[in-house]
């Protein structure tokens, strides 16, 4: 067996709703200032993300709060309340991957 110079690690394997229709993916680099409370919100399509720098407290619905740090990945299901996406003492920069239908653009709706 030959050693490969390439290593592959699965960071997330997320099931999507059976009726999810995706025609394109929009990738955005998003920066949030320190000590920002993101506020409860939903998206019009599934969102995947990777924290590039900083950290956030992340919570879906009434689920467990977790802290995401640089290199961590996350998933926000379409139409489900993201209760927390709050920064601490430093800013956060992350890549958001928005899965969209034909003609759709990423939307965020604040619920509180």
C-alpha positions as a Markdown table, in Angstrom:
| # | Residue | x | y | z |
|---|---|---|---|---|
| 1 | Unk | 0.0 | 0.0 | 0.0 |
| 2 | Unk | 1.4 | 3.4 | -1.0 |
| 3 | Unk | 1.1 | 6.4 | 1.4 |
| 4 | Unk | -0.9 | 9.2 | -0.2 |
| 5 | Unk | 0.1 | 12.9 | 0.0 |
| 6 | Unk | -3.6 | 13.7 | 0.2 |
| 7 | Unk | -5.7 | 13.2 | 3.4 |
| 8 | Unk | -9.5 | 13.4 | 3.3 |
| 9 | Unk | -11.6 | 13.8 | 6.4 |
| 10 | Unk | -15.4 | 13.9 | 6.5 |
| 11 | Unk | -16.4 | 16.9 | 8.7 |
| 12 | Unk | -20.1 | 16.5 | 8.2 |
| 13 | Unk | -22.5 | 14.1 | 6.4 |
| 14 | Unk | -25.9 | 15.9 | 6.6 |
| 15 | Unk | -29.2 | 14.4 | 5.3 |
| 16 | Unk | -31.5 | 16.9 | 3.6 |
| 17 | Unk | -35.3 | 16.8 | 3.3 |
| 18 | Unk | -36.4 | 14.4 | 0.6 |
| 19 | Unk | -38.1 | 17.2 | -1.4 |
| 20 | Unk | -35.1 | 19.6 | -1.3 |
| 21 | Unk | -34.5 | 20.9 | -4.8 |
| 22 | Unk | -31.2 | 22.7 | -5.4 |
| 23 | Unk | -30.3 | 24.4 | -8.7 |
| 24 | Unk | -27.3 | 26.4 | -7.4 |
| 25 | Unk | -25.2 | 27.2 | -4.4 |
| 26 | Unk | -24.2 | 30.7 | -3.3 |
| 27 | Unk | -21.1 | 31.0 | -1.1 |
| 28 | Unk | -20.6 | 34.1 | 1.0 |
| 29 | Unk | -17.9 | 35.2 | 3.3 |
| 30 | Unk | -19.7 | 36.8 | 6.3 |
| 31 | Unk | -18.1 | 38.9 | 9.1 |
| 32 | Unk | -19.8 | 39.6 | 12.4 |
| 33 | Unk | -18.5 | 42.2 | 14.9 |
| 34 | Unk | -17.6 | 41.2 | 18.5 |
| 35 | Unk | -20.3 | 40.9 | 21.1 |
| 36 | Unk | -23.1 | 40.6 | 18.5 |
| 37 | Unk | -26.3 | 38.7 | 19.4 |
| 38 | Unk | -27.4 | 37.3 | 16.0 |
| 39 | Unk | -31.0 | 37.0 | 17.0 |
| 40 | Unk | -33.4 | 34.1 | 16.3 |
| 41 | Unk | -33.8 | 33.6 | 12.6 |
| 42 | Unk | -34.7 | 31.3 | 9.7 |
| 43 | Unk | -33.4 | 30.9 | 6.2 |
| 44 | Unk | -35.4 | 30.1 | 3.0 |
| 45 | Unk | -33.0 | 27.2 | 2.1 |
| 46 | Unk | -30.5 | 25.0 | 3.9 |
| 47 | Unk | -27.3 | 26.7 | 4.9 |
| 48 | Unk | -23.9 | 25.0 | 5.5 |
| 49 | Unk | -21.0 | 26.9 | 7.0 |
| 50 | Unk | -17.4 | 26.8 | 8.1 |
| 51 | Unk | -16.0 | 29.1 | 10.7 |
| 52 | Unk | -12.8 | 30.7 | 9.4 |
| 53 | Unk | -11.8 | 32.8 | 12.5 |
| 54 | Unk | -13.3 | 33.7 | 15.9 |
| 55 | Unk | -16.1 | 31.8 | 17.6 |
| 56 | Unk | -19.9 | 31.8 | 18.0 |
| 57 | Unk | -22.4 | 30.3 | 20.3 |
| 58 | Unk | -24.7 | 28.3 | 18.1 |
| 59 | Unk | -28.1 | 26.8 | 18.8 |
| 60 | Unk | -30.9 | 25.3 | 16.6 |
| 61 | Unk | -34.3 | 25.7 | 18.2 |
| 62 | Unk | -34.2 | 24.5 | 21.8 |
| 63 | Unk | -31.3 | 22.2 | 21.2 |
| 64 | Unk | -28.0 | 22.2 | 22.9 |
| 65 | Unk | -25.9 | 25.3 | 22.7 |
| 66 | Unk | -22.4 | 24.7 | 21.3 |
| 67 | Unk | -19.4 | 26.9 | 20.6 |
| 68 | Unk | -18.1 | 26.8 | 17.1 |
| 69 | Unk | -14.5 | 27.7 | 16.5 |
| 70 | Unk | -12.2 | 28.2 | 13.5 |
| 71 | Unk | -12.4 | 25.0 | 11.3 |
| 72 | Unk | -15.8 | 23.9 | 12.7 |
| 73 | Unk | -18.7 | 23.3 | 10.3 |
| 74 | Unk | -22.4 | 23.8 | 10.9 |
| 75 | Unk | -25.8 | 23.2 | 9.3 |
| 76 | Unk | -28.9 | 25.4 | 9.5 |
| 77 | Unk | -32.0 | 23.6 | 8.1 |
| 78 | Unk | -34.4 | 25.6 | 5.9 |
| 79 | Unk | -37.3 | 27.1 | 7.8 |
| 80 | Unk | -36.0 | 26.0 | 11.2 |
| 81 | Unk | -35.3 | 28.6 | 13.9 |
| 82 | Unk | -31.6 | 29.2 | 14.6 |
| 83 | Unk | -31.9 | 30.5 | 18.1 |
| 84 | Unk | -28.3 | 31.6 | 18.6 |
| 85 | Unk | -25.4 | 32.6 | 16.4 |
| 86 | Unk | -23.7 | 35.0 | 18.8 |
| 87 | Unk | -20.2 | 36.2 | 18.8 |
| 88 | Unk | -18.0 | 36.6 | 22.0 |
| 89 | Unk | -15.1 | 39.0 | 22.5 |
| 90 | Unk | -13.7 | 38.7 | 19.0 |
| 91 | Unk | -15.3 | 39.0 | 15.6 |
| 92 | Unk | -16.2 | 35.9 | 13.6 |
| 93 | Unk | -15.7 | 35.3 | 9.9 |
| 94 | Unk | -17.4 | 32.3 | 8.3 |
| 95 | Unk | -18.2 | 30.9 | 4.9 |
| 96 | Unk | -21.9 | 30.4 | 4.3 |
| 97 | Unk | -23.0 | 27.9 | 1.6 |
| 98 | Unk | -26.6 | 28.7 | 0.6 |
| 99 | Unk | -28.4 | 25.9 | -1.3 |
| 100 | Unk | -31.0 | 27.5 | -3.5 |
| 101 | Unk | -33.8 | 26.8 | -6.0 |
| 102 | Unk | -34.0 | 28.4 | -9.5 |
| 103 | Unk | -34.3 | 32.2 | -9.2 |
| 104 | Unk | -34.0 | 32.2 | -5.4 |
| 105 | Unk | -31.6 | 34.4 | -3.4 |
| 106 | Unk | -30.5 | 33.8 | 0.2 |
| 107 | Unk | -33.0 | 35.2 | 2.6 |
| 108 | Unk | -32.9 | 35.6 | 6.4 |
| 109 | Unk | -36.0 | 36.3 | 8.5 |
| 110 | Unk | -35.6 | 37.4 | 12.1 |
| 111 | Unk | -38.3 | 35.8 | 14.3 |
| 112 | Unk | -37.8 | 37.8 | 17.5 |
